[in-house]
């Protein structure tokens, strides 16, 4: 078997990325993620069952007890804004630029995209985000440990196992990045 020249490999990789992140595929992935949404009960770790297994994407959304962008901005300040001093350690930050994409949904009292991520072990990662302790050095939401900040906010989560070998995990990262650009979660980097 002959080796392809590097330039040819790069062209193949670019074609793979275009195909993988095609709008039609992203719409289908978003629909699949949303079809698994279920409420988060911060007192019940058993909500993370065997279906949350393996490599894949996970998604959290929130419905706030207010209806204006100004109030969401206040929440963002309490949560911790990007580049703000005195942010809680190892915590994803609030992005006002993404929040502005959801003004209509906030005003209507709808759920808005909160966080999107990927992981080789979905259940473990969701557990860190939902039930993680404030003292944990793991970069995660730690929702259960922030009752004052998230008071009266309703959360739900969805997940999408992706049947890929760990060698193909980089493809899950490509999907995550493209979906993040599409749905604009208000918390998290990238």
C-alpha positions in Angstrom: 0.0 0.0 0.0 1.5 3.3 -1.0 1.4 6.4 1.2 -0.5 9.4 0.0 1.4 12.7 -0.2 0.8 14.9 2.8 -1.1 17.5 0.7 -3.5 14.8 -0.5 -4.1 13.7 3.1 -4.9 17.3 4.0 -7.4 17.6 1.1 -9.1 14.3 2.2 -9.2 15.6 5.8 -10.8 18.9 4.7 -13.4 17.0 2.6 -14.1 14.8 5.6 -14.7 17.8 7.8 -17.0 19.4 5.2 -19.0 16.2 4.9 -19.1 15.6 8.7 -20.2 19.1 9.5 -22.7 19.5 6.7 -25.7 21.5 7.7 -28.0 18.5 7.1 -26.0 16.4 9.5 -25.9 19.1 12.1 -29.7 19.6 12.0 -30.1 15.8 12.5 -27.6 15.7 15.4 -29.2 18.6 17.1 -32.6 17.0 16.7 -31.3 13.7 18.1 -29.7 15.6 21.1 -33.0 17.4 21.8 -35.0 14.2 21.6 -33.1 12.8 24.7 -33.7 15.9 26.8 -34.8 15.2 30.4 -35.0 17.4 33.5 -32.1 17.6 35.8 -32.9 16.8 39.4 -29.9 17.9 41.5 -30.8 15.4 44.2 -31.0 12.3 42.0 -27.7 11.0 40.5 -29.6 8.0 39.1 -30.9 10.3 36.3 -27.6 9.3 34.6 -28.4 5.8 33.6 -26.8 3.2 31.2 -28.0 5.2 28.2 -25.4 7.9 29.0 -22.6 5.5 28.2 -19.6 5.8 25.9 -18.2 8.4 23.6 -20.5 11.2 22.5 -21.9 14.7 22.9 -24.0 16.1 25.7 -26.1 19.2 25.9 -27.6 21.2 28.7 -30.3 23.9 28.4 -31.8 26.2 31.0 -35.1 28.1 31.5 -34.7 31.2 33.6 -37.2 32.8 36.0 -36.9 36.1 34.1 -37.5 37.3 30.6 -35.0 40.0 29.6 -31.5 40.1 28.3 -30.5 42.5 31.1 -31.6 39.9 33.7 -29.6 37.2 31.8 -26.6 39.5 31.9 -27.0 39.8 35.7 -27.1 36.0 35.8 -23.9 35.9 33.7 -22.2 38.2 36.1 -23.1 36.0 39.1 -22.1 32.9 37.1 -18.7 34.3 36.0 -18.1 36.1 32.8 -15.2 35.5 30.4 -12.1 37.4 31.5 -13.8 38.8 34.6 -11.7 39.1 37.7 -12.5 36.8 40.7 -14.3 34.1 38.7 -14.8 30.8 40.5 -11.9 28.4 39.6 -12.2 25.6 37.1 -15.6 26.8 35.9 -16.8 27.4 32.3 -17.6 31.1 31.8 -20.6 33.1 30.5 -20.4 34.5 27.0 -22.7 37.6 26.5 -22.1 37.5 22.8 -23.8 34.1 22.6 -26.5 35.1 25.0 -27.7 37.9 22.7 -28.6 35.2 20.1 -31.4 34.0 22.4 -33.3 37.2 23.2 -36.6 36.0 21.8 -36.4 32.7 23.6 -35.6 34.4 26.9 -38.5 36.8 26.4 -40.9 33.9 25.7 -39.7 31.9 28.8 -38.3 29.1 26.6 -35.3 26.9 27.4 -32.1 28.3 25.9 -28.8 26.5 25.1 -26.7 26.5 28.2 -23.7 24.2 27.6 -22.5 21.7 25.0 -19.6 19.3 25.4 -18.0 16.0 24.3 -16.5 13.2 26.2 -15.2 9.6 25.9 -17.3 8.8 29.0 -20.6 10.6 28.9 -21.9 9.5 32.3 -18.8 10.5 34.1 -18.7 13.9 32.5 -22.4 14.7 33.0 -21.9 13.6 36.7 -19.1 16.2 37.0 -21.2 18.9 35.5 -24.4 18.2 37.5 -23.1 16.8 40.9 -19.5 18.1 41.0 -18.3 19.7 44.2 -17.3 23.4 44.3 -13.8 22.4 45.5 -13.2 20.1 42.5 -10.4 21.2 40.3 -12.2 19.6 37.3 -13.3 22.1 34.7 -17.1 21.7 35.0 -20.4 23.4 35.7 -20.7 22.0 39.2 -24.5 22.9 39.2 -25.3 21.2 42.5 -22.7 23.2 44.3 -24.0 26.6 43.1 -27.6 26.8 44.6 -27.5 30.6 45.1 -26.5 31.3 41.5 -28.9 28.8 39.8 -31.9 29.4 42.2 -35.2 29.0 40.2 -33.4 28.0 37.0 -34.7 24.8 35.4 -32.2 22.6 33.7 -32.5 19.7 31.4 -29.9 17.6 29.6 -29.6 15.5 26.5 -26.8 13.2 25.3 -25.9 11.5 22.1 -23.6 8.4 22.1 -21.6 8.3 19.0 -20.3 4.9 17.9 -16.7 5.7 17.1 -13.4 4.2 18.2 -11.3 6.4 20.5 -9.0 6.9 17.5 -11.9 8.8 15.8 -12.7 10.9 18.8 -11.3 14.0 17.0 -14.4 13.7 14.7 -16.7 14.2 17.8 -14.7 17.4 18.5 -15.4 18.6 15.0 -19.1 17.9 15.5 -19.1 19.7 18.9 -17.4 22.8 17.4 -19.8 23.0 14.5 -22.9 22.4 16.8 -21.6 25.1 19.2 -21.5 27.6 16.3 -25.0 26.6 15.4 -26.8 26.6 18.8 -24.7 29.2 20.7 -24.7 27.9 24.3 -24.3 30.7 26.7 -21.7 29.0 28.9 -18.4 27.4 27.8 -15.3 28.1 25.7 -14.6 27.5 22.0 
